[in-house]
Protein backbone atom coordinates (compact mmCIF):
# COMPACT_ATOMS: atom_id res chain seq x y z
CA UNK A 1 0.00 0.00 0.00
CA UNK A 2 1.24 3.48 -0.76
CA UNK A 3 2.76 5.35 2.20
CA UNK A 4 0.44 8.33 1.64
CA UNK A 5 -2.62 6.11 1.83
CA UNK A 6 -1.33 4.47 5.01
CA UNK A 7 -0.73 7.86 6.60
CA UNK A 8 -4.19 9.08 5.54
CA UNK A 9 -5.88 6.00 7.01
CA UNK A 10 -3.93 6.39 10.25
CA UNK A 11 -4.91 10.07 10.44
CA UNK A 12 -8.60 9.33 9.81
CA UNK A 13 -8.67 6.53 12.38
CA UNK A 14 -7.03 8.80 14.93
CA UNK A 15 -9.64 11.51 14.34
CA UNK A 16 -12.48 8.99 14.71
CA UNK A 17 -11.36 8.37 18.28
CA UNK A 18 -12.02 12.00 19.23
CA UNK A 19 -15.35 13.18 20.57
CA UNK A 20 -15.08 16.47 18.69
CA UNK A 21 -15.07 14.58 15.37
CA UNK A 22 -18.28 12.75 16.22
CA UNK A 23 -19.94 15.92 17.54
CA UNK A 24 -18.94 17.74 14.37
CA UNK A 25 -20.29 14.99 12.13
CA UNK A 26 -23.53 14.93 14.11
CA UNK A 27 -23.95 18.70 13.88
CA UNK A 28 -23.12 18.71 10.17
CA UNK A 29 -25.70 16.00 9.61
CA UNK A 30 -28.24 17.92 11.66
CA UNK A 31 -27.65 21.17 9.81
CA UNK A 32 -27.70 19.52 6.38
CA UNK A 33 -31.46 19.13 6.55
CA UNK A 34 -33.37 19.72 3.38
CA UNK A 35 -36.45 21.89 3.27
CA UNK A 36 -38.63 20.67 6.10
CA UNK A 37 -41.68 21.92 7.87
CA UNK A 38 -40.99 23.92 11.05
CA UNK A 39 -42.10 20.99 13.22
CA UNK A 40 -39.79 18.58 11.42
CA UNK A 41 -36.90 21.03 11.62
CA UNK A 42 -37.41 21.43 15.36
CA UNK A 43 -37.43 17.65 15.84
CA UNK A 44 -34.26 17.14 13.77
CA UNK A 45 -32.42 19.85 15.70
CA UNK A 46 -33.53 18.44 19.04
CA UNK A 47 -32.36 14.93 18.12
CA UNK A 48 -29.05 16.23 16.75
CA UNK A 49 -28.34 18.24 19.88
CA UNK A 50 -29.26 15.26 22.04
CA UNK A 51 -26.86 13.00 20.16
CA UNK A 52 -24.16 15.65 20.36
CA UNK A 53 -24.63 15.89 24.13
CA UNK A 54 -24.55 12.11 24.49
CA UNK A 55 -21.28 11.97 22.55
CA UNK A 56 -19.81 14.68 24.75
CA UNK A 57 -20.83 12.81 27.89
CA UNK A 58 -19.58 9.37 26.83
CA UNK A 59 -16.32 10.04 24.97
CA UNK A 60 -13.22 10.80 27.02
CA UNK A 61 -11.50 14.14 26.55
CA UNK A 62 -8.13 13.62 24.93
MDTraj code that builds the backbone (N, CA, C; nanometers):
import mdtraj as md
import numpy as np

residues = "UNK UNK UNK UNK UNK UNK UNK UNK UNK UNK UNK UNK UNK UNK UNK UNK UNK UNK UNK UNK UNK UNK UNK UNK UNK UNK UNK UNK UNK UNK UNK UNK UNK UNK UNK UNK UNK UNK UNK UNK UNK UNK UNK UNK UNK UNK UNK UNK UNK UNK UNK UNK UNK UNK UNK UNK UNK UNK UNK UNK UNK UNK".split()
xyz = np.array([
    [0.0851, -0.1174, 0.0000],
    [0.0000, 0.0000, 0.0000],
    [0.0902, 0.1244, 0.0000],
    [0.0485, 0.2232, -0.0656],
    [0.1243, 0.3475, -0.0756],
    [0.1358, 0.4138, 0.0626],
    [0.2510, 0.4714, 0.0904],
    [0.2763, 0.5352, 0.2204],
    [0.1777, 0.6487, 0.2479],
    [0.1390, 0.7226, 0.1459],
    [0.0440, 0.8333, 0.1641],
    [-0.0923, 0.7804, 0.2064],
    [-0.1332, 0.6696, 0.1463],
    [-0.2624, 0.6107, 0.1831],
    [-0.2576, 0.5590, 0.3262],
    [-0.1472, 0.4959, 0.3633],
    [-0.1328, 0.4470, 0.5010],
    [-0.1393, 0.5617, 0.6013],
    [-0.0709, 0.6703, 0.5701],
    [-0.0731, 0.7864, 0.6596],
    [-0.2128, 0.8470, 0.6679],
    [-0.2823, 0.8530, 0.5553],
    [-0.4186, 0.9078, 0.5538],
    [-0.5124, 0.8215, 0.6367],
    [-0.5028, 0.6914, 0.6237],
    [-0.5883, 0.6004, 0.7013],
    [-0.5580, 0.6144, 0.8499],
    [-0.4298, 0.6226, 0.8849],
    [-0.3925, 0.6388, 1.0253],
    [-0.4480, 0.7696, 1.0813],
    [-0.4396, 0.8764, 1.0015],
    [-0.4911, 1.0067, 1.0441],
    [-0.6428, 1.0005, 1.0660],
    [-0.7137, 0.9418, 0.9712],
    [-0.8604, 0.9330, 0.9813],
    [-0.9000, 0.8498, 1.1024],
    [-0.8343, 0.7367, 1.1226],
    [-0.8672, 0.6527, 1.2382],
    [-0.8381, 0.7239, 1.3701],
    [-0.7328, 0.8025, 1.3725],
    [-0.7025, 0.8802, 1.4935],
    [-0.8112, 0.9834, 1.5201],
    [-0.8586, 1.0503, 1.4169],
    [-0.9635, 1.1513, 1.4338],
    [-1.0949, 1.0870, 1.4777],
    [-1.1229, 0.9641, 1.4329],
    [-1.2478, 0.8987, 1.4706],
    [-1.2522, 0.8594, 1.6177],
    [-1.1402, 0.8665, 1.6850],
    [-1.1358, 0.8372, 1.8284],
    [-1.1650, 0.9602, 1.9127],
    [-1.1800, 1.0751, 1.8501],
    [-1.2015, 1.2004, 1.9225],
    [-1.3497, 1.2368, 1.9257],
    [-1.3947, 1.2797, 2.0407],
    [-1.5352, 1.3182, 2.0567],
    [-1.5713, 1.4361, 1.9675],
    [-1.4776, 1.5282, 1.9499],
    [-1.5084, 1.6468, 1.8691],
    [-1.5394, 1.6095, 1.7244],
    [-1.4774, 1.5037, 1.6740],
    [-1.5073, 1.4584, 1.5374],
    [-1.6510, 1.4099, 1.5281],
    [-1.6912, 1.3284, 1.6237],
    [-1.8275, 1.2751, 1.6219],
    [-1.9321, 1.3847, 1.6441],
    [-1.9015, 1.4793, 1.7339],
    [-1.9940, 1.5923, 1.7539],
    [-2.0054, 1.6731, 1.6262],
    [-1.8928, 1.6979, 1.5614],
    [-1.8937, 1.7741, 1.4372],
    [-1.9735, 1.7043, 1.3283],
    [-1.9537, 1.5739, 1.3144],
    [-2.0293, 1.4991, 1.2135],
    [-2.1789, 1.4996, 1.2443],
    [-2.2122, 1.4881, 1.3720],
    [-2.3535, 1.4930, 1.4111],
    [-2.4144, 1.6291, 1.3799],
    [-2.3431, 1.7347, 1.4127],
    [-2.3949, 1.8696, 1.3885],
    [-2.4017, 1.9010, 1.2395],
    [-2.3053, 1.8529, 1.1621],
    [-2.3120, 1.8713, 1.0167],
    [-2.4335, 1.7981, 0.9609],
    [-2.4532, 1.6754, 1.0066],
    [-2.5702, 1.5997, 0.9606],
    [-2.7007, 1.6657, 1.0003],
    [-2.7039, 1.7228, 1.1196],
    [-2.8242, 1.7917, 1.1659],
    [-2.8509, 1.9171, 1.0846],
    [-2.7463, 1.9911, 1.0533],
    [-2.7650, 2.1172, 0.9805],
    [-2.7846, 2.0969, 0.8309],
    [-2.7581, 1.9783, 0.7814],
    [-2.7701, 1.9523, 0.6380],
    [-2.9125, 1.9139, 0.5988],
    [-3.0071, 1.9459, 0.6836],
    [-3.1460, 1.9134, 0.6551],
    [-3.1963, 1.9837, 0.5302],
    [-3.2762, 1.9123, 0.4556],
    [-3.3371, 1.9723, 0.3376],
    [-3.4573, 2.0539, 0.3831],
    [-3.5300, 2.1061, 0.2912],
    [-3.6449, 2.1895, 0.3269],
    [-3.7479, 2.1037, 0.4001],
    [-3.7712, 2.1393, 0.5245],
    [-3.8634, 2.0666, 0.6100],
    [-3.9642, 2.1642, 0.6676],
    [-4.0712, 2.1079, 0.7182],
    [-4.1680, 2.1919, 0.7869],
    [-4.1055, 2.2369, 0.9188],
    [-4.1557, 2.3447, 0.9769],
    [-4.0991, 2.3918, 1.1046],
    [-4.1001, 2.2854, 1.2141],
    [-4.2044, 2.2047, 1.2194],
    [-4.2105, 2.0995, 1.3216],
    [-4.1021, 1.9946, 1.2989],
    [-4.0825, 1.9563, 1.1736],
    [-3.9794, 1.8579, 1.1425],
    [-3.8408, 1.9141, 1.1716],
    [-3.8187, 2.0390, 1.1368],
    [-3.6901, 2.1032, 1.1617],
    [-3.6601, 2.1043, 1.3107],
    [-3.7589, 2.1384, 1.3906],
    [-3.7415, 2.1428, 1.5358],
    [-3.7067, 2.0047, 1.5901],
    [-3.7709, 1.9020, 1.5388],
    [-3.7432, 1.7652, 1.5844],
    [-3.6021, 1.7214, 1.5449],
    [-3.5596, 1.7525, 1.4229],
    [-3.4258, 1.7144, 1.3770],
    [-3.3198, 1.7838, 1.4611],
    [-3.3378, 1.9102, 1.4886],
    [-3.2416, 1.9851, 1.5696],
    [-3.2359, 1.9289, 1.7113],
    [-3.3501, 1.8983, 1.7681],
    [-3.3529, 1.8438, 1.9042],
    [-3.2801, 1.7098, 1.9108],
    [-3.3030, 1.6232, 1.8141],
    [-3.2357, 1.4931, 1.8123],
    [-3.0851, 1.5118, 1.7921],
    [-3.0472, 1.5988, 1.7000],
    [-2.9053, 1.6234, 1.6750],
    [-2.8330, 1.6767, 1.7967],
    [-2.8945, 1.7700, 1.8662],
    [-2.8335, 1.8237, 1.9878],
    [-2.8262, 1.7182, 2.0979],
    [-2.9277, 1.6348, 2.1057],
    [-2.9265, 1.5264, 2.2042],
    [-2.8134, 1.4278, 2.1779],
    [-2.7955, 1.3910, 2.0524],
    [-2.6865, 1.3001, 2.0161],
    [-2.5516, 1.3651, 2.0435],
    [-2.5401, 1.4931, 2.0108],
    [-2.4157, 1.5654, 2.0358],
    [-2.3834, 1.5677, 2.1853],
    [-2.4831, 1.5916, 2.2682],
    [-2.4626, 1.5886, 2.4127],
    [-2.4253, 1.4525, 2.4631],
    [-2.4869, 1.3490, 2.4095],
    [-2.4553, 1.2114, 2.4485],
    [-2.3104, 1.1778, 2.4125],
    [-2.2667, 1.2194, 2.2955],
    [-2.1281, 1.1972, 2.2551],
    [-2.0334, 1.2681, 2.3507],
    [-2.0661, 1.3927, 2.3838],
    [-1.9813, 1.4682, 2.4754],
    [-1.9730, 1.4049, 2.6129],
    [-2.0810, 1.3417, 2.6554],
    [-2.0834, 1.2812, 2.7885],
    [-2.0151, 1.1440, 2.7929],
    [-2.0107, 1.0739, 2.6808],
    [-1.9583, 0.9374, 2.6830],
    [-1.8143, 0.9237, 2.6341],
    [-1.7692, 1.0130, 2.5467],
    [-1.6318, 1.0040, 2.4967],
    [-1.5367, 1.0724, 2.5942],
    [-1.4197, 1.0147, 2.6143],
    [-1.3222, 1.0803, 2.7020],
    [-1.2596, 1.2008, 2.6327],
    [-1.2211, 1.2998, 2.7100],
    [-1.1502, 1.4143, 2.6552],
    [-1.0040, 1.3760, 2.6389],
    [-0.9535, 1.3981, 2.5195],
    [-0.8133, 1.3623, 2.4932],
    [-0.7250, 1.4837, 2.4969],
])
top = md.Topology()
chain = top.add_chain()
for i, resn in enumerate(residues, 1):
    res = top.add_residue(resn, chain, resSeq=i)
    for name in ("N", "CA", "C"):
        top.add_atom(name, md.element.get_by_symbol(name[0]), res)
traj = md.Trajectory(xyz[None], top)
